[in-house]
Amino acid sequence: MSRIMDKVLGFMGFEEEEVEILDNEEIMVNDDDAGKKKKSGNLFSLHSQKNIRVVVCEPRIFEDCQLIADNLKNRRPVVINLEEADKELAKRVVDFISGATYALNGSMQKVGNGIFLFVPSNIDIAGEIRGSERDKDKDKGLFTWIR
């Protein structure tokens, strides 16, 4: 899983960014950085882009979709791992999150077998990950509706 995340983050240009992982009901928030500000004479940072957190989740029930959509509404990219989900749940999750992404003018990209990247409109996905024929055959069993 970490290799896929490294590919996704490298693909998006965020190789050294923090990754926030969500379970069913747990939300991890790191507020340590908010309270720490260094004062330094006349020095300033040339890095003007705000840190972007990528949310990684494995929905177990359909109700987890609301948390995923909320992250998209808050302009955070989301990686969804549906490898262990049953076929019906996986289809419903992809349909729901695809609709939310479309409504927010975002985009989606299939990253691997049962792994999808959904990004809001403030992030562009450049390029396309092409799988081997073997991976395409694997996907046909679970994700037959996705080309």
DAPEPE-V175274 format. One line per field, one symbol per residue. psi: psi as a letter, one per 30 degrees, with the letter a starting at -180 (. if undefined). A space follows every 50 residues. Layout:
psi->???
This chain:
psi->eeeeeeeeeeefgheglkkkkkaefkkkkjgefefjkkkjcgklkfjfkk kkkkkkljkfleffeeeeeeeeeghkkkkkjgeflleeeeeeeeeeeeee eefggallkkeajgkkkkklffkkjkakkklleeeeeeffeeiffk.
